[in-house]
Amino acid sequence: MPKVPKNRAKAESVVDRSRKYTTSEACALVKQAKFAKFDETVDLAVRLGVNPKHADQMVRGAIVLPHGTGQSVRVLVFAKGDKEREAREAGADFVGSDDMVAKVSEGFMDFDRVIATPDMMGAVGKLGRILGPRGLMPNPKVGTVTFDVGNAVREAKGGKIEYRVEKAGIVHARIGKVSFKEEALADNAAALINALVRQKPSTAKGTYLRSISVSSTMGPGIKIDPAQYIGRTEEA
């Protein structure tokens, strides 16, 4: 078997793999287990008791994390007229209408979030094959197709994340950086988990929160006890 690097082994030694921690304990361990020389991203993975193949069990949405993500987000807005000006004033990095649609179709991809006004979706829809696979296609369900572009841009810049359950029934989302305080990471994790609990499909049977884990980019996975969140919308 390959030898585990000393720094990795040391990081894993602080985590009891057989234990499920409180959210605060898990977030504290993420910081203790840090060994990379860069400010690692912290991710949350939640396995849900749903079958995404059924449309009525698709869990998808967006939430503004209390403490942001620690990531600088480049926002592209498809809008025209007064809405184009509103987007620029709100801090959008790139704004345009048909000219921007053409630019993206030609390969421009220097952005992390896309917002569009409803009247632009006819043109933006042509970019589906480019934006869709990257998870960048604007969608009214997560607030990225709206005439309130100013607020949408400010939320994106301020730490709004989108989440969507994958085929395996897992939701992956960024909740901050290792440099965040333990309390900030715990607040962000709880905000996302509670959002998922509120979105439990009525057709989902059995245990909804199957498992939860948190980890940094290079660090070990740390299990969070779902029992902290069970009981608000389901029986344990």
C-alpha positions, 0 to 999 in steps of 0.5 A, a space after each residue: 500500500 502507498 505510504 501516507 505523507 506525514 502531514 496527511 497522517 497527522 491531519 487524519 489522526 485528529 479525527 475519530 472516523 467512528 464518531 459523528 460530531 456536532 457541527 461546531 466540533 466538526 468545523 473546529 476539527 477542519 481547522 485543526 486538521 489543516 496542513 496545506 500551505 494555502 487557504 483551503 476551501 471548506 466543503 459540505 456534503 449532504 446525502 439525502 434520502 431522495 431519488 433525483 430521477 423523480 422530478 418531485 424529489 429534486 432538491 435545488 435552491 440557493 441561499 446567502 450564507 451568513 458569512 459568505 464563502 470567502 471566494 471572489 465571485 465574477 458575475 456576468 449579467 445579461 441585461 439591457 437598458 436601465 437594467 444593464 446600468 443597474 447591474 453595473 452600479 451593483 458591481 457586476 463584472 461583465 454586463 451586456 445583451 446580444 453582444 455579450 451572448 455573442 462573446 460567450 458563444 465565441 469562448 469567453 468564460 471568465 466568470 463564475 455566476 450568470 444572471 439574466 433578466 427574463 427578456 434576455 432568456 430567449 437569446 441566453 437560451 442559445 448558450 445552453 450547451 455552453 453554460 448548462 454543463 458548467 452549472 451556469 445557466 440562469 434559472 428563476 428557481 435560484 433567483 438568477 433570472 430576475 428583473 431585480 438584477 441589482 439585488 441579485 448581483 449584490 447577493 452573488 457578491 455577498 456569498 450566495 451559493 446555489 445547490 442541487 442534488 446530484 444523481 447519487 442523492 448528494 448535495 455538495 457546496 462550498 461553505 467557506 475557507 479554513 481561515 474562517 473562524 470556527 463559528 462562521 463555518 458552523 453558522 454557514 454549515 447550519 444555514 445550508 443544512 436547515 435550508 435542505 431540511 426545509 426543502 424536504 420533498 413531500 414524496 421522500 420516504 424514510 430518513 431524509 438526512 442520511 449523512 453529512 460530512 465536512 472537509 477542507 480541500 486537502 483535509 480528511 472528511 469529518 462526519 456531522 451527526 444529522 440528529 441535530 437537524 432531525 425532528 424539525 421536519 421528520 422523525 429520526 
